[in-house]
């Protein structure tokens, strides 16, 4: 993992790429914050592996997120305004063995419309019976669930 981010003649290109994909990094690298001139910037409350995976998702040959790391990477993508990374995680979750209910909860929480729509297409009526507390979902997700029930 460290090799993916080792200092090379392309390191500045990676910073430009991050700035392009993230308002957070664009502001950090181009504004008058003291971090702009620092050789290293400490980012707290982040697991290195998850952060490296997140950053790799906007590079060639990304580190593949796993079902286990998906939610933390989604949270980091939101924290660092790196929405391009969310699509990679969404595709991993779509093909994962995760249950349909979890595949509905995560999109609701992290605004993953494609995963929500594709998961609901696979759901049968018994998969979305009102035994679950749907009141926790956003109105948008509740409407999609209702649309699916009407289709069935």
N, C-alpha and C positions, 0 to 999 in steps of 0.2 A: 504494500500500500504506500509506503514512504517513497518508493521508486516513482510512483505516479506523479509525485509532487516534488521531486528532487530539483534542485536549482540547475537550470540549463539555459541555453541562449533563447529559449522560448518562454521563459518564466514571465517576462513582461507581457507577452502575448496572452498568457493565461489570465493575468490581471485585467487586461483589456476585455477579454471574453467574459470574465465575471462581471465587470462593470456594465457590459452590454446586456447581460441577462438579469442583472439584479440592481434595483434602485438603491438597495442598502450598500452594496459594494461600490457602486458608482459614486454615491455621496461620500463614502469613506475614503476613496482613493482620489477624488477630485475636489473636495471641499477643503476648507482651512482647518480641519481637525488636526490635532497633533499626530494622530495615527498615520497620516499621509506620508510623513517623512521617517517613520520608524521602520527599521529593518525587519522587525517582527511585531505582530499584533496579537496579543493574548485574547482569546475568545473563551469566556468562562461558561461553565455548565453545559459543555458539549463533549460527547465521546469522540475521540479522534477518528475512530473507524467510521462512525456515522457521518461525521463532517466530511471526511475524505470521500466517502461514497456520494454524498450530496454534491460536492464540487465536481466530482468526476462525471456526473450525469450531463454536464454541458460540454464535455470533451469527447475526443475520439476514444474509442474502446473504454466505455464507462465501467466502473465496478458495479456489478449487478446487485441491486438491493434484494433482500430476502423478505419473506413473509414476516419474520421475526423483527426485522429492522424497519419495516415499511412505515409504521406509525411515527417512530422517532425521526425518520428522514422527512416525512411529510411535515412534521412540526418544525424542523429546521428549515425546510423550504419556505414555509410561511414566515418564520422569524427573520430569515435573510432575504426575503422577497425574491426567491429564485423559483418562480412558477414553472419554468421550463422543465425543471427536475421532477415535478409532480407527475407529468405524463409517463415517465419511465416507471415510476412506482405504481401508477395506475395499471399499466400493462402487466407488471409482475403480479399484482393482486388479482387481476382478471383471470389469470391462468393458475392461480394458487388453489390449494385444497381448503382454503378458508371457507367457513360456512356462509351461506347466503345472508344471514342476519348481520354478520360482521361486515360482509361486503356491501351492506346497505348503511351500516353505522359509520364506517370510515368515509364514504363519499359525502354523507350528510355533514360530518364534522369538518372535512377538509375540502369541500366543494370539488368533488371528482365526478363530474356529470357523466362522463363516458362510462366509468365503472358502474355507476348507479343504474343507468339505462340498460347496459348489457346484463347486469345481474338480474334486474327485474324481468328481462326477457326470458331468462332461464327459470324463473320462479313459477311454481304452480300454486294454485289456490291455497293448498295446505301449508305451503312455505310461508305465506304471509297472512295467516289467520290472525284475528285480533287478540290472540293470547299474549302477544308481546305488547309492551307499553309504547305504542306509537306516538303518544303525546310528547315524547322527548325529541322527536324529529322536527326539523324545520318544516314550515308550511310547504315549501317547494318539494321536499321529499315525500311528505304525506300526500301531496297531489299526484306525484308520480306513482306511488303505491296504489292509490285509488284508481288511477287510470289503468294500471295493470289488472286490478281486480275486476274492473268493468270489462276489459278485454276477455278475461277468462269466463 
